[in-house]
Amino acid sequence: MLRYLMAFGLLEATKLDMEAADQVRQASLKPLAPPFPYRSIEAKAIQRLRKAFPSDERLQQFAALLGR
């Protein structure tokens, strides 16, 4: 989850889209395991990243866990 939050921060506060993409890629290589997103900022991050990286399957899985 920390990599996703870092990627979210990079997209929102900087122009480092490639670094954000790398953080998402690295996070998606890990197995689906806790901590799962449950805080509002985590849900917001998953939604924003899902829009930025629509082909990422892990973000789709997390969005499904959030019911979105």
C-alpha positions, 0 to 999 in steps of 0.5 A, spaced: 500 500 500 505 504 501 508 504 494 501 506 491 500 511 496 507 514 494 505 513 486 498 517 488 503 523 491 507 523 485 501 524 480 498 529 485 504 533 487 509 532 482 510 531 474 514 525 475 509 520 472 514 515 470 516 514 477 509 513 479 508 508 474 514 504 476 512 504 483 505 502 481 509 496 477 513 494 483 507 494 487 503 490 482 509 485 482 507 483 490 502 478 492 495 480 494 496 481 501 494 485 507 494 491 508 488 492 504 486 499 502 480 501 508 482 509 509 479 514 505 486 516 502 487 509 500 481 509 496 482 515 493 489 513 491 486 507 488 481 510 484 486 515 482 491 510 480 486 506 476 484 512 472 492 513 470 493 506 469 487 502 467 491 496 465 494 494 471 490 488 474 492 489 481 489 496 481 482 493 479 483 487 484 483 493 490 478 497 486 473 491 487 475 490 494 473 497 495 466 495 491 468 500 486 
